[in-house]
């Protein structure tokens, strides 16, 4: 595997996001601290971007030296956008499902509308750009390190 460190980081980030999300729902952190949603979306965008880049490199490149930075950025952004849009669609439609509506409204978790969705997608994209920057700087470092 070309990027063992990124794969390990992705697994650790997946566990961290999963545990924090579980604890946040269990302990009402999303309602207690309104800002808590922002770092979670950033971490989710970072994770989605990292995974998208790794999948792209695994299937489309034999030699990582051939990869261009624009491809990395585009792959990361598209990966995070797809995951983010699916998640926002889930949140948007969760209120339409009777069981979810009863549970979510009981917790005073009303959907915040398009403004909230755009805000969440912004943090997803910032996380995705961060993952692209991590990969690109890793490429530059590896190229300079070689004799």
Buried (B, 14 or more C-beta within 10 A) or exposed (E): EBBEEBBEBBEEBBEEBEEBBEEBEEEEBBEEEEEBBBEBBBBBBBBBBBBBBBEBBEEEEEEBEEBEEEBBBBBBBBBBBEBBEEBBEEBBEBBEEEEBEEEBEEEEBEBEEEEBBEBBBBBBBBBBBBBBBBBBEBBEEEEEEEE
